[in-house]
Amino acid sequence: MWAGVRQRFRRFHEDLNLSKDQIDDGLGKQHGVRQSLHRAYYDESTESPCGFIVGSWGKGTVVAPPSDIDIFFELPTEVYHRIEAYQGNKQSALLQEVRAHLLETYSQTNMRGDGQVVIVGFNSITVEVVPAFRYDDYGRFYMPDTNDGGRWKLVDPQAEIAFIDTADRNASGNVRPMAQMLKAWKRHCNVPLKSYQIELLAAEFMSTYENRQYDYYWYDWFMRDFFAWLCNKAWANLIIPGTFESINLGEAWLSRAQTARDRALRACADEYNDYTISAGQEWQKIFGDRIPIHVQ
């Protein structure tokens, strides 16, 4: 029984991981952006510019092919005081200033300030830059939010990364693959959940899941049980690590989760009976063609 499960989900996970060329490209692009901003704000050239990678790349949950890479760039405190003296939407002014500095290096590159980030649109990958000010010595930062007249938002990106890292270790390395696979579901089925919400949900589910120590051989049950669990999370709150901000999930995604749950139930029954092709067809309805139908 279950002759195809381990191979199917291993191949699925391998297909979602970045290639060496994709990794080198993303890392190279973000490093160049940080170098450009370091020259502008610290008046020096260096191979170790300020800033660090956050988001899916920082958490190790990015899915190939990557569309963007997110970075924080720490600005000097005096820039905060200068921007605070402005009238109007100070956060928007900061994004436009950062954009102008980047244009000095990347004059032919399309870029814009958008909400909380400066988007640098390279041909192969987009770099999304969060200009940030250190709030304290515990890893918290103020970042700009231009919406509704502008405000400074307190965030703790390193706490979010550490949360996923701890959850993944406690589940024998299964949180990150689960999050990647669920992002494939999000893409294929147009699920209205944000990537960071999927990461936090995967971590929360796996933290108490009785089978969390097992390998790919159990991933059909992982998915079946996750979707059943998720269907009970409508209107639940997620707590953001570090800042403890509460985010309500709503229920716009619920019907897609219920459909995925029902398809996963059918797929698990087919896997049990070694109907590997029909199981693969059901999994593809959930995840798309990244997960194989045919296994040996």
C-alpha positions, 0 to 999 in steps of 0.5 A: 500500500501507498507505493507512490506517496514517498516518490510523488511528494519528494519529486514535488518538493524537489521541483519547488526548490530553487536551482543554483542559477536562480539562487545566484541570480537572486542573491546577486541582484539583492546584494547589488541593490544593498551596495547601491544604497550603502554608497548613498547613505553611508558614503562608502563602497563595501562588499558587506553592505547594510541590510538582510534578506527577509520574506520567503527567501529569508525563511527558506520557503521560497518556491521556484521560479521566484518572482521576487526577493525581499530585503530590509535596508537599515538607514541611519538614524539621522535620516529618520529625523530628517524625514520626520521634519517633512510635511505630508506623507513622510513615508512616501517621501522616503520611498521616493528618495530611496528610489531616486538613489537606486536610479543613479545605479540602475537608470534603465531599470523600472522601479517604483515606490509601492505601499511599504517597499521600493520595487526594483524590476530587474528582468529576471527577478524583482527586488523589493526593498524595505527601507527601515530604521532600527527601533531597538537592540532586539531586532525590531524596526520601523518601516514605512507604510504610505497607506492612509496618509502614512505611518511607521509600522513596527516589525520584527523580521528576524523573529518571523524567520526564527519562528519558522526555523524553530517550528521546522526543527521541531517537526523534523524539517517538515514545516518548510516543505509543507509551506512550499507545497501550500504556496503551490496550492495558493498559486494553482487555485488562486487562494486569497491567503498571503504567503506569510499567512500560509507559512504561519499556518503551516508552522501552527499546524505542524507544531501539534500534529501527531505525525510531524516527525515522519518523512514524505511517505506520510505527506498524503496524510499531512495534506489531508489533515492540514486542509481539514484543520484549515477548514476550521480556521475561518475568522481565526487570528494569526499572531505575528512573531516579535510584534504580536500583531493580530491578523484576522484570516477572514473566510474568503479562502474557505471554499477553496480549502474545503475543495482541497480537503475533499480532493485530498481525501479522495487522493489518500484513498487512492494512494492507500489502494495504490491507484497511483495515477488517479491519486496523482490526478486528484493531487494535481487538481490541488497543486497543479502539474508541479506534483507528478501523476506518474510514479514508479 
